[in-house]
Amino acid sequence: QEELVESGGGLVQSGGSLRLSCTNSGRAFSRPILGWFRQAPGKERKFVGALRWHRNQTYFADDAKSRFTISTDSANRTVFLQMNNLRPEDTGVYYCGASTHTIIVAGQYDSWGQGTQVTVYS
């Protein structure tokens, strides 16, 4: 069972950048997929992007494809979500989650971190 921890959120002006981090409390990630989701107040958790470890392949929601990237540190113990050209609609709590099978279905993820708040102001 993962113990995921996100960090790196904050307050940023529209057009700015943030880099979020997700660790498994210093341990290696054990499930094949690591996903990032955003949850705005009163809304469902929405897919942002994901990394499939085996193929080192990334996937993104349409509104993130040209602005966000996912990478890891050299030890594969930290996953980064680099967010550029941020917009007010990117505001929300960002969660990283570990999944065995699904990439985009939040309800089928196996574990989640506590989330980190991102607020983008215009």
DSSP file (Angstrom, degrees, kcal/mol; ACC not computed):
  #  RESIDUE AA STRUCTURE BP1 BP2  ACC     N-H-->O    O-->H-N    N-H-->O    O-->H-N    TCO  KAPPA ALPHA  PHI   PSI    X-CA   Y-CA   Z-CA
    1    1 A Q              0   0    0      0, 0.0     2,-0.1     0, 0.0   110,-0.0   0.000 360.0 360.0 360.0 129.4    0.0    0.0    0.0
    2    2 A E        -     0   0    0     96,-0.1     2,-0.4     1,-0.1   110,-0.2  -0.399 360.0-154.7 -76.2 155.1    1.4    3.4   -1.0
    3    3 A E        -     0   0    0     -2,-0.1    22,-0.2   108,-0.1     2,-0.2  -0.779  26.7-165.9-124.1  84.0    1.7    6.4    1.3
    4    4 A L        -     0   0    0     -2,-0.4   110,-0.4   108,-0.3     2,-0.4  -0.469  10.1-171.2 -81.2 141.7    1.6    9.1   -1.2
    5    5 A V  E     -A   23   0A   0     18,-2.4    18,-2.2   108,-0.2     2,-0.3  -0.983   3.8-162.1-135.0 121.4    2.5   12.7   -0.4
    6    6 A E  E     +A   22   0A   0     -2,-0.4     2,-0.3    16,-0.2    16,-0.2  -0.701  16.0 163.5 -97.9 153.8    2.1   15.7   -2.6
    7    7 A S  E     +A   21   0A   0     14,-1.8    14,-2.7    -2,-0.3   109,-0.1  -0.965  38.3  71.5-155.5 169.0    3.8   19.0   -2.3
    8    8 A G        +     0   0    0     -2,-0.3    11,-0.3     1,-0.3   108,-0.0   0.380  58.3 136.7 104.6  -3.6    4.5   22.1   -4.3
    9    9 A G        +     0   0    0     12,-0.1     2,-0.3     9,-0.1    -1,-0.3  -0.157  21.1 128.6 -68.9 171.3    1.1   23.8   -4.5
   10   10 A G  E     -d  118   0B   0    107,-0.7   109,-2.8   106,-0.1     2,-0.5  -0.989  56.9 -55.9 170.6-167.7    0.7   27.5   -4.0
   11   11 A L  E     +d  119   0B   0     -2,-0.3     2,-0.3   107,-0.2   109,-0.2  -0.895  53.8 168.1-105.2 127.4   -0.8   30.7   -5.2
   12   12 A V  E     -d  120   0B   0    107,-2.7   109,-2.1    -2,-0.5     2,-0.1  -0.991  33.5-113.4-143.4 147.8    0.3   31.8   -8.7
   13   13 A Q  E >   -d  121   0B   0     -2,-0.3     3,-2.4   107,-0.2    73,-0.2  -0.474  51.1 -83.1 -77.8 151.1   -0.8   34.4  -11.2
   14   14 A S  T 3  S+     0   0    0    107,-3.0    73,-0.2     1,-0.3    -1,-0.1  -0.266 120.3  29.3 -52.2 134.3   -2.4   33.4  -14.5
   15   15 A G  T 3  S+     0   0    0     71,-3.3    70,-0.6     1,-0.3    -1,-0.3   0.247  99.7 114.7  93.6 -12.0    0.4   32.5  -17.0
   16   16 A G    <   -     0   0    0     -3,-2.4    70,-2.6    70,-0.2     2,-0.3  -0.084  58.1-121.9 -82.8-175.0    2.7   31.4  -14.3
   17   17 A S        -     0   0    0     67,-0.2     2,-0.3    68,-0.2    67,-0.2  -0.915  20.2-177.9-131.8 154.1    4.1   27.9  -13.5
   18   18 A L  E     - B   0  83A   0     65,-2.1    65,-3.2    -2,-0.3     2,-0.5  -0.983  15.6-147.1-144.4 151.7    4.2   25.5  -10.6
   19   19 A R  E     - B   0  82A   0    -11,-0.3     2,-0.3    -2,-0.3    63,-0.2  -0.972  15.3-161.4-122.0 118.1    5.9   22.1  -10.1
   20   20 A L  E     - B   0  81A   0     61,-2.6    61,-2.5    -2,-0.5     2,-0.4  -0.687   5.4-153.6 -94.4 149.8    4.1   19.6   -8.0
   21   21 A S  E     -AB   7  80A   0    -14,-2.7   -14,-1.8    -2,-0.3     2,-0.4  -0.922   8.2-168.2-123.6 149.0    5.8   16.6   -6.5
   22   22 A C  E     +AB   6  79A   0     57,-1.8    57,-2.6    -2,-0.4     2,-0.3  -0.984  11.2 174.5-136.8 124.9    4.5   13.2   -5.4
   23   23 A T  E     -AB   5  78A   0    -18,-2.2   -18,-2.4    -2,-0.4     2,-0.2  -0.859  37.2-131.6-123.0 163.2    6.5   10.7   -3.4
   24   24 A N  B >  S-J   27   0C   0     53,-0.7     3,-2.1     3,-0.6   -20,-0.2  -0.435  75.1 -78.1-105.3  53.6    5.7    7.3   -1.8
   25   25 A S  T 3  S-     0   0    0      1,-0.3     3,-0.1    -2,-0.2   -21,-0.1   0.856  92.9 -51.1  52.0  39.1    7.2    8.4    1.5
   26   26 A G  T 3  S+     0   0    0     51,-0.3    -1,-0.3     1,-0.3     2,-0.2   0.359 116.4 111.4  86.5  -6.6   10.6    7.8    0.1
   27   27 A R  B <  S-J   24   0C   0     -3,-2.1    -3,-0.6   -24,-0.1    -1,-0.3  -0.522  77.0 -88.9 -96.1 166.7    9.9    4.3   -1.1
   28   28 A A        -     0   0    0     -2,-0.2     2,-0.3    -3,-0.1    49,-0.1  -0.404  46.5-105.8 -67.7 149.4    9.7    3.0   -4.7
   29   29 A F        -     0   0    0     47,-0.6    -1,-0.1     1,-0.1     5,-0.0  -0.608  32.1-168.9 -75.9 137.0    6.3    3.2   -6.3
   30   30 A S        +     0   0    0     -2,-0.3    -1,-0.1     3,-0.1    -2,-0.0   0.691  58.0  75.6-105.7 -20.2    4.8   -0.2   -6.5
   31   31 A R  S    S-     0   0    0      2,-0.1    69,-0.2     1,-0.1    22,-0.2  -0.652  80.9-122.4 -96.3 154.4    1.8    0.1   -8.8
   32   32 A P  S    S+     0   0    0      0, 0.0    21,-2.2     0, 0.0     2,-0.4   0.643  90.2  50.8 -72.4 -15.0    2.1    0.5  -12.5
   33   33 A I  E     -FE  52  99B   0     66,-1.9    66,-2.5    19,-0.2     2,-0.5  -0.979  55.7-170.4-130.1 135.1    0.3    3.8  -12.9
   34   34 A L  E     -FE  51  98B   0     17,-2.5    17,-2.8    -2,-0.4     2,-0.3  -0.982  20.8-172.2-121.1 118.3    0.8    7.1  -11.1
   35   35 A G  E     -FE  50  97B   0     62,-2.9    62,-2.4    -2,-0.5     2,-0.4  -0.766  18.6-146.1-114.6 156.0   -1.9    9.7  -11.9
   36   36 A W  E     +FE  49  96B   0     13,-3.7    12,-2.8    -2,-0.3    13,-1.6  -0.974  22.1 178.2-118.1 134.1   -2.5   13.3  -11.2
   37   37 A F  E     -FE  47  95B   0     58,-2.7    58,-2.7    -2,-0.4     2,-0.4  -0.933  17.4-145.1-132.8 155.9   -6.1   14.6  -10.6
   38   38 A R  E     -FE  46  94B   0      8,-2.7     8,-3.4    -2,-0.3     2,-0.5  -0.964   8.6-166.7-122.0 138.9   -7.6   18.0   -9.8
   39   39 A Q  E     - E   0  93B   0     54,-2.2    54,-2.6    -2,-0.4     6,-0.2  -0.952   4.5-163.5-129.4 114.2  -10.6   18.6   -7.6
   40   40 A A    >   -     0   0    0      4,-0.5     3,-2.4    -2,-0.5    52,-0.1  -0.549  46.2 -73.6 -86.9 158.6  -12.3   22.0   -7.6
   41   41 A P  T 3  S+     0   0    0      0, 0.0    -1,-0.1     0, 0.0     3,-0.1  -0.285 119.4   3.0 -55.7 128.4  -14.7   22.9   -4.8
   42   42 A G  T 3  S+     0   0    0      1,-0.3     2,-0.2    -3,-0.1    -2,-0.0   0.517 113.5 105.9  75.6   5.1  -18.0   21.0   -5.2
   43   43 A K  S <  S-     0   0    0     -3,-2.4    -1,-0.3     1,-0.1     2,-0.1  -0.714  73.7 -99.7-115.2 165.2  -16.7   19.1   -8.2
   44   44 A E        -     0   0    0     -2,-0.2    -4,-0.5     1,-0.1     2,-0.4  -0.388  49.3 -88.3 -76.6 160.2  -15.6   15.6   -8.9
   45   45 A R        -     0   0    0     -6,-0.2     2,-0.4    -2,-0.1    61,-0.3  -0.566  51.2-154.1 -70.4 127.2  -12.0   14.6   -9.0
   46   46 A K  E     -F   38   0B   0     -8,-3.4    -8,-2.7    -2,-0.4     2,-0.1  -0.881  15.5-111.1-116.4 135.3  -10.8   15.2  -12.6
   47   47 A F  E     +F   37   0B   0     -2,-0.4   -10,-0.2    57,-0.3     3,-0.1  -0.358  37.4 165.4 -62.9 135.0   -8.0   13.5  -14.5
   48   48 A V  E     -     0   0B   0    -12,-2.8    13,-2.6     1,-0.4     2,-0.3   0.710  59.7 -38.5-113.5 -52.2   -5.0   15.7  -15.4
   49   49 A G  E     -FG  36  60B   0    -13,-1.6   -13,-3.7    11,-0.3    -1,-0.4  -0.978  50.3-156.9-169.2 167.9   -2.2   13.4  -16.4
   50   50 A A  E     -FG  35  59B   0      9,-2.3     9,-2.2    -2,-0.3     2,-0.4  -0.992  11.3-140.1-155.8 157.7   -0.6   10.0  -15.6
   51   51 A L  E     -FG  34  58B   0    -17,-2.8   -17,-2.5    -2,-0.3     2,-0.7  -0.988   8.2-154.5-121.6 127.8    2.6    8.1  -15.9
   52   52 A R  E  >> -FG  33  57B   0      5,-3.1     5,-1.7    -2,-0.4     4,-0.9  -0.917  12.4-157.0 -99.6 113.6    2.7    4.4  -16.8
   53   53 A W  T >45S+     0   0    0    -21,-2.2     3,-0.8    -2,-0.7    -1,-0.2   0.899  82.8  57.8 -59.9 -47.1    6.0    3.2  -15.3
   54   54 A H  T 345S+     0   0    0    -22,-0.4    -1,-0.2     1,-0.3   -21,-0.1   0.871 121.4  26.1 -57.2 -42.0    6.6    0.1  -17.5
   55   55 A R  T 345S-     0   0    0     -3,-0.3    -1,-0.3     2,-0.1    -2,-0.2   0.419  99.4-128.7-100.7   0.7    6.5    2.0  -20.7
   56   56 A N  T <<5 +     0   0    0     -4,-0.9     2,-0.4    -3,-0.8    -3,-0.2   0.910  59.3 152.8  48.7  43.9    7.6    5.4  -19.3
   57   57 A Q  E   < -G   52   0B   0     -5,-1.7    -5,-3.1     2,-0.0     2,-0.3  -0.853  33.7-152.7-110.2 138.6    4.6    6.7  -21.1
   58   58 A T  E     -G   51   0B   0     -2,-0.4     2,-0.3    -7,-0.2    -7,-0.2  -0.803   6.1-166.2-111.0 153.8    2.6    9.8  -20.1
   59   59 A Y  E     -G   50   0B   0     -9,-2.2    -9,-2.3    -2,-0.3     2,-0.3  -0.978   7.7-171.0-135.4 144.9   -1.0   10.6  -20.7
   60   60 A F  E     -G   49   0B   0     -2,-0.3   -11,-0.3   -11,-0.2     2,-0.1  -0.982  27.8-109.6-139.6 150.1   -2.8   14.0  -20.4
   61   61 A A    >>  -     0   0    0    -13,-2.6     3,-2.0    -2,-0.3     4,-1.4  -0.404  45.1-105.5 -66.0 154.9   -6.2   15.4  -20.4
   62   62 A D  T 34 S+     0   0    0      1,-0.3     4,-0.4     2,-0.2     3,-0.3   0.859 119.8  52.5 -56.3 -38.7   -6.8   17.6  -23.5
   63   63 A D  T 34 S+     0   0    0      1,-0.2    -1,-0.3     2,-0.1   -15,-0.0   0.507 114.9  42.7 -79.8  -0.8   -6.6   20.8  -21.6
   64   64 A A  T X> S+     0   0    0     -3,-2.0     4,-3.0   -16,-0.1     3,-1.4   0.574  86.1  93.1-112.7 -15.6   -3.3   19.9  -20.1
   65   65 A K  T 3< S+     0   0    0     -4,-1.4    -2,-0.1    -3,-0.3    -3,-0.1   0.847  93.5  35.1 -53.9 -45.0   -1.5   18.4  -23.1
   66   66 A S  T 34 S+     0   0    0     -4,-0.4    -1,-0.3     1,-0.1    -2,-0.1   0.512 127.1  37.6 -90.6  -3.4    0.3   21.4  -24.3
   67   67 A R  T <4 S+     0   0    0     -3,-1.4    17,-1.8     1,-0.1     2,-0.3   0.673 105.5  59.8-119.8 -26.3    1.0   23.0  -20.9
   68   68 A F  E  <  -C   83   0A   0     -4,-3.0     2,-0.3    15,-0.2    15,-0.2  -0.808  52.7-175.0-112.9 147.9    1.8   20.2  -18.4
   69   69 A T  E     -C   82   0A   0     13,-2.1    13,-2.5    -2,-0.3     2,-0.4  -0.960  13.8-144.9-133.8 157.3    4.5   17.5  -18.3
   70   70 A I  E     +C   81   0A   0     -2,-0.3     2,-0.3    11,-0.2    11,-0.2  -0.980  28.5 155.8-121.6 134.2    5.3   14.6  -16.0
   71   71 A S  E     -C   80   0A   0      9,-1.7     9,-3.3    -2,-0.4     2,-0.3  -0.894  25.7-137.3-145.2 174.7    8.8   13.5  -15.1
   72   72 A T  E     -C   79   0A   0     -2,-0.3     7,-0.2     7,-0.2     2,-0.1  -0.882  24.1-104.9-131.1 164.8   10.6   11.7  -12.4
   73   73 A D    >   -     0   0    0      5,-1.7     3,-1.8    -2,-0.3     5,-0.1  -0.357  47.9 -94.5 -79.5 173.5   13.8   12.1  -10.5
   74   74 A S  T 3  S+     0   0    0      1,-0.3    -1,-0.1     2,-0.1    -2,-0.0   0.747 126.4  48.8 -65.5 -23.2   16.8    9.8  -11.3
   75   75 A A  T 3  S-     0   0    0      3,-0.0    -1,-0.3   -47,-0.0     0, 0.0   0.434 106.0-125.7 -93.6   0.4   15.8    7.3   -8.6
   76   76 A N  S <  S+     0   0    0     -3,-1.8   -47,-0.6     2,-0.2    -2,-0.1   0.832  80.3 116.1  56.6  33.7   12.2    7.1   -9.7
   77   77 A R        +     0   0    0      1,-0.2   -53,-0.7   -49,-0.1     2,-0.4   0.538  69.3  46.8-104.9 -11.1   11.2    8.0   -6.1
   78   78 A T  E     -B   23   0A   0    -55,-0.2    -5,-1.7    -5,-0.1     2,-0.5  -0.998  65.5-158.3-133.5 133.9    9.5   11.3   -7.0
   79   79 A V  E     -BC  22  72A   0    -57,-2.6   -57,-1.8    -2,-0.4     2,-0.4  -0.944  14.8-155.2-110.9 131.7    7.1   12.1   -9.7
   80   80 A F  E     -BC  21  71A   0     -9,-3.3    -9,-1.7    -2,-0.5     2,-0.6  -0.843  12.3-159.9-109.2 141.2    6.8   15.7  -10.9
   81   81 A L  E     -BC  20  70A   0    -61,-2.5   -61,-2.6    -2,-0.4     2,-0.6  -0.935  14.7-161.8-115.3 104.6    3.9   17.5  -12.5
   82   82 A Q  E     -BC  19  69A   0    -13,-2.5   -13,-2.1    -2,-0.6     2,-0.6  -0.776   6.8-167.7 -88.3 122.2    5.2   20.6  -14.2
   83   83 A M  E     +BC  18  68A   0    -65,-3.2   -65,-2.1    -2,-0.6     2,-0.3  -0.948   8.0 178.7-118.3 118.1    2.4   23.0  -14.9
   84   84 A N        +     0   0    0    -17,-1.8   -67,-0.2    -2,-0.6   -68,-0.2  -0.757  60.5  20.8-114.7 161.0    3.1   26.0  -17.2
   85   85 A N  S    S-     0   0    0    -70,-0.6    -1,-0.2    -2,-0.3   -68,-0.2   0.921  84.9-159.5  50.0  50.8    0.9   28.8  -18.5
   86   86 A L        -     0   0    0    -70,-2.6   -71,-3.3    -3,-0.2   -70,-0.2  -0.255   7.8-157.9 -66.5 148.6   -1.5   28.2  -15.7
   87   87 A R    >   -     0   0    0    -73,-0.2     3,-2.3   -72,-0.1     4,-0.2  -0.853  31.9-108.5-122.6 157.2   -5.1   29.5  -15.9
   88   88 A P  G >  S+     0   0    0      0, 0.0     3,-1.7     0, 0.0    32,-0.4   0.839 117.9  62.8 -54.7 -32.4   -7.7   30.3  -13.2
   89   89 A E  G 3  S+     0   0    0      1,-0.3   -49,-0.0   -49,-0.0    -3,-0.0   0.577  88.9  69.7 -72.7  -6.7   -9.6   27.1  -14.2
   90   90 A D  G <  S+     0   0    0     -3,-2.3    -1,-0.3     2,-0.0    28,-0.1   0.514  75.1 120.3 -82.0  -5.2   -6.6   25.1  -13.2
   91   91 A T    <   +     0   0    0     -3,-1.7     2,-0.3    -4,-0.2    28,-0.2  -0.327  39.1  85.4 -62.8 137.6   -7.4   26.0   -9.6
   92   92 A G  E    S- H   0 118B   0     26,-2.6    26,-2.7   -52,-0.1     2,-0.5  -0.925  82.2 -58.1 160.1-179.0   -8.1   23.1   -7.2
   93   93 A V  E     -EH  39 117B   0    -54,-2.6   -54,-2.2    -2,-0.3     2,-0.5  -0.827  50.7-146.1 -90.2 126.9   -6.6   20.5   -4.9
   94   94 A Y  E     -EH  38 116B   0     22,-3.1    22,-1.9    -2,-0.5     2,-0.4  -0.829  16.9-172.0 -99.9 129.0   -4.2   18.3   -6.8
   95   95 A Y  E     -E   37   0B   0    -58,-2.7   -58,-2.7    -2,-0.5     2,-0.4  -0.927  15.3-149.1-118.5 140.9   -3.9   14.7   -5.9
   96   96 A C  E     -E   36   0B   0     -2,-0.4    17,-2.0   -60,-0.2     2,-0.3  -0.890  24.0-175.2-102.2 146.3   -1.5   12.0   -7.0
   97   97 A G  E     -EI  35 112B   0    -62,-2.4   -62,-2.9    -2,-0.4     2,-0.4  -0.963  21.5-132.3-140.0 153.9   -2.9    8.5   -7.0
   98   98 A A  E     -EI  34 111B   0     13,-2.1    12,-2.5    -2,-0.3    13,-1.3  -0.910  26.9-177.3-110.9 135.0   -1.6    5.0   -7.6
   99   99 A S  E     -E   33   0B   0    -66,-2.5   -66,-1.9    -2,-0.4    10,-0.1  -0.957  27.6-159.9-134.5 148.7   -3.5    2.6   -9.9
  100  100 A T  S    S-     0   0    0      8,-0.4    -1,-0.1    -2,-0.3     9,-0.1   0.802  90.9  -4.6 -91.5 -35.9   -3.1   -1.0  -11.0
  101  101 A H  S    S+     0   0    0      7,-0.3     2,-0.1     1,-0.1     8,-0.1   0.732 110.9  70.2-126.1 -52.0   -5.2   -0.8  -14.2
  102  102 A T        -     0   0    0      6,-0.3    -1,-0.1     1,-0.1   -69,-0.0  -0.380  42.0-173.2 -83.3 153.0   -7.1    2.4  -14.9
  103  103 A I  S    S+     0   0    0     -2,-0.1    -1,-0.1   -53,-0.1   -54,-0.1   0.775  84.2  22.6-103.7 -44.0   -5.5    5.7  -16.0
  104  104 A I  S    S+     0   0    0    -57,-0.1     2,-0.9     1,-0.1   -57,-0.3   0.523  94.6  93.6-109.7  -6.4   -8.4    8.2  -16.0
  105  105 A V    >   -     0   0    0      1,-0.2     3,-1.7   -59,-0.1     4,-0.2  -0.769  51.6-167.5 -96.4 104.3  -11.1    6.7  -13.7
  106  106 A A  G >  S+     0   0    0     -2,-0.9     3,-1.9   -61,-0.3    -1,-0.2   0.866  83.1  62.1 -57.9 -39.8  -10.5    8.2  -10.3
  107  107 A G  G 3  S+     0   0    0      1,-0.3    -1,-0.3   -62,-0.1    -2,-0.0   0.638 101.5  53.3 -64.6 -13.3  -12.9    5.8   -8.5
  108  108 A Q  G <  S+     0   0    0     -3,-1.7    -8,-0.4    -9,-0.0    -7,-0.3   0.336  80.3 114.2-105.2   6.2  -10.7    2.9   -9.5
  109  109 A Y    <   -     0   0    0     -3,-1.9   -10,-0.2    -4,-0.2     3,-0.1  -0.503  60.4-143.3 -74.8 149.4   -7.5    4.2   -8.1
  110  110 A D  S    S+     0   0    0    -12,-2.5     2,-0.3     1,-0.2   -11,-0.2   0.802  72.3   3.5 -87.3 -32.0   -6.0    2.2   -5.3
  111  111 A S  E     -I   98   0B   0    -13,-1.3   -13,-2.1  -110,-0.0     2,-0.3  -0.992  59.8-160.1-155.5 157.7   -4.6    5.0   -3.1
  112  112 A W  E     -I   97   0B   0     -2,-0.3  -108,-0.3   -15,-0.2   -15,-0.2  -0.939  17.3-124.5-137.1 155.1   -4.3    8.7   -2.9
  113  113 A G        -     0   0    0    -17,-2.0  -108,-0.2    -2,-0.3     3,-0.1  -0.262  40.7 -99.2 -83.7-175.1   -2.2   11.4   -1.3
  114  114 A Q        -     0   0    0   -110,-0.4  -109,-0.1     1,-0.2   -19,-0.1   0.621  63.8-121.2 -84.5 -13.6   -3.7   14.1    0.9
  115  115 A G        -     0   0    0    -19,-0.1     2,-0.4     1,-0.1   -20,-0.2   0.078  12.8-121.1  92.6 156.5   -3.6   16.7   -1.9
  116  116 A T  E     - H   0  94B   0    -22,-1.9   -22,-3.1  -109,-0.1     2,-0.3  -0.999  26.2-119.1-137.4 136.3   -1.9   20.1   -2.4
  117  117 A Q  E     - H   0  93B   0     -2,-0.4  -107,-0.7   -24,-0.2     2,-0.5  -0.569  24.4-172.5 -82.8 131.3   -3.8   23.3   -3.2
  118  118 A V  E     -dH  10  92B   0    -26,-2.7   -26,-2.6    -2,-0.3     2,-0.5  -0.992   3.5-176.7-119.9 125.7   -3.2   25.2   -6.4
  119  119 A T  E     -d   11   0B   0   -109,-2.8  -107,-2.7    -2,-0.5     2,-0.5  -0.983   4.6-169.8-125.8 122.3   -4.8   28.6   -6.8
  120  120 A V  E     -d   12   0B   0     -2,-0.5     2,-0.3   -32,-0.4  -107,-0.2  -0.948   8.1-166.8-112.7 122.3   -4.4   30.6  -10.0
  121  121 A Y  E      d   13   0B   0   -109,-2.1  -107,-3.0    -2,-0.5    -2,-0.0  -0.822 360.0 360.0-111.9 150.2   -5.6   34.2  -10.0
  122  122 A S              0   0    0     -2,-0.3    -1,-0.1  -109,-0.2  -109,-0.1   0.433 360.0 360.0 -94.7 360.0   -6.1   36.4  -12.9
